């Protein structure tokens, strides 16, 4: 299920319910933990689909701080690149969580521009085990993407949702 949600200049913003590991885009974003060595949720799914070579490359990166990002090859994924970003753990909203989450999107778009990819897909960063409220995360994600100086370099930004309930939050954010 694909829904064109908005245009931002020449960039198409799309929301979709899909398995991010199957998307044929220039880069997929991994909602990683600080070690970058795999885990549960989308992180584990990406590591499994990419194969053991991804883990080897991630080990060499030495981790990643919340709000930052690193880029690797996609290995066995359809996407040639994986951009790993570490979102904030939800602590009630007064610990800078919104800024850290926005930084995840900004850094991922910066790395995508450096890699000269024209399409990128984001999962709902931090909304799983990190506990960030999904509706709030969708608003932060959209704002961060729209404010990025790298947005014009992209043909399409996809917000890849695990299920219809997640998709609804992106549709609401785009309608606001």
C-alpha positions in Angstrom: 0.0 0.0 0.0 1.6 3.3 -1.1 0.3 6.7 -0.5 1.7 9.9 -2.0 1.4 12.2 0.9 3.1 15.4 -0.1 5.5 17.1 -2.5 8.3 19.3 -1.2 9.7 21.2 -4.2 10.9 18.5 -6.6 10.9 15.8 -3.9 8.1 13.3 -3.5 7.3 12.3 0.1 5.7 8.9 0.3 4.3 6.8 3.2 4.0 3.1 2.7 3.3 -0.1 4.7 6.1 -2.5 3.7 9.2 -4.4 4.8 12.0 -1.9 4.6 14.5 -4.6 3.7 12.7 -5.2 0.4 12.6 -1.6 -0.9 14.5 -0.8 -4.0 15.8 2.6 -3.0 19.3 4.2 -2.9 19.5 3.9 0.9 17.5 2.5 3.7 17.8 3.8 7.2 18.4 1.5 10.1 16.9 2.4 13.5 20.0 1.0 15.3 21.3 0.8 18.8 24.6 2.5 19.9 26.7 -0.6 19.1 25.5 -0.9 15.5 25.8 -4.7 15.9 22.2 -5.6 15.3 19.3 -6.1 17.7 15.6 -6.5 17.6 13.0 -4.9 15.4 14.0 -3.2 12.2 17.7 -3.3 13.2 17.7 -7.1 13.4 15.7 -7.5 10.2 18.2 -5.3 8.3 21.1 -7.2 9.7 19.5 -10.6 8.8 18.6 -9.5 5.3 21.9 -7.9 4.5 24.0 -10.9 5.6 27.0 -11.3 7.8 29.1 -8.8 5.9 27.1 -5.9 7.4 28.0 -7.0 10.9 31.7 -7.1 9.9 31.5 -3.5 8.5 29.5 -2.2 11.5 32.1 -3.6 14.0 34.8 -1.5 12.3 32.7 1.7 12.8 33.0 1.6 16.6 29.4 2.4 17.4 27.3 5.6 17.0 26.0 8.2 19.5 22.2 9.0 19.7 21.3 11.6 17.1 24.2 10.7 14.8 24.5 8.3 11.8 26.9 6.1 9.9 26.7 4.7 6.4 27.6 1.2 5.2 27.1 -0.9 2.1 23.8 -2.7 1.8 25.3 -6.1 0.9 22.4 -8.5 0.1 19.7 -5.8 0.4 18.2 -4.3 -2.7 19.4 -0.9 -1.4 23.1 -0.3 -2.1 23.5 1.6 1.2 22.3 1.4 4.8 22.4 4.5 6.9 22.4 3.5 10.6 21.1 6.1 13.1 20.6 5.9 16.8 17.4 7.4 18.0 16.7 8.7 21.5 15.1 6.5 24.2 11.9 8.2 25.3 12.2 9.7 28.8 9.0 11.7 29.0 9.8 14.4 26.4 11.8 16.8 28.5 15.3 15.3 27.9 15.8 16.6 24.3 14.3 13.6 22.7 12.7 15.7 19.9 16.0 17.3 19.0 17.9 14.0 19.0 15.2 12.4 16.8 15.3 15.3 14.4 19.1 15.0 14.3 18.8 11.4 13.2 16.8 12.4 10.1 19.1 15.4 9.4 22.3 13.3 9.6 20.8 10.5 7.5 19.8 12.9 4.8 23.3 14.5 4.9 25.0 11.1 4.5 22.5 10.2 1.7 23.5 13.4 -0.1 27.2 12.6 0.3 26.6 9.2 -1.2 24.7 10.8 -4.0 21.6 8.6 -3.6 18.3 10.0 -5.0 15.9 7.9 -2.9 15.9 7.0 0.8 13.5 5.1 3.0 13.1 5.7 6.8 11.5 3.5 9.4 9.7 5.0 12.3 12.9 5.7 14.3 12.7 5.2 18.1 9.0 4.2 18.1 9.7 0.6 19.0 11.5 -0.6 22.0 12.9 3.0 22.5 9.3 4.0 23.3 9.0 7.4 21.4 5.3 8.1 20.9 4.5 7.3 17.3 2.3 10.3 16.5 4.9 12.7 17.9 7.8 10.9 16.1 6.0 11.3 12.8 5.6 15.0 13.3 9.3 15.4 14.2 10.3 13.2 11.2 8.4 15.3 8.7 9.6 18.6 10.1 13.2 17.4 10.1 13.0 16.2 6.5 11.3 19.3 5.3 13.9 21.5 7.0 16.9 19.6 5.6 19.1 21.5 3.2 19.7 18.2 1.5 16.1 17.5 0.6 16.3 19.0 -2.9 19.0 16.5 -3.8 16.5 13.7 -3.4 13.8 12.5 -5.8 11.9 10.6 -3.2 11.8 10.2 0.6 9.8 7.2 1.8 8.5 6.8 5.3 8.2 3.0 5.6 5.7 1.8 8.2 5.5 -1.6 9.8 1.7 -1.5 9.9 -1.4 0.5 9.0 -1.5 2.0 12.6 2.0 3.6 12.0 1.0 4.8 8.6 -1.9 6.7 10.1 0.5 8.8 12.1 2.4 9.9 9.0 -0.8 10.7 7.1 -2.0 12.9 10.1 1.4 14.7 10.3 1.3 15.4 6.5 -2.3 16.7 6.7 -1.5 19.1 9.6 
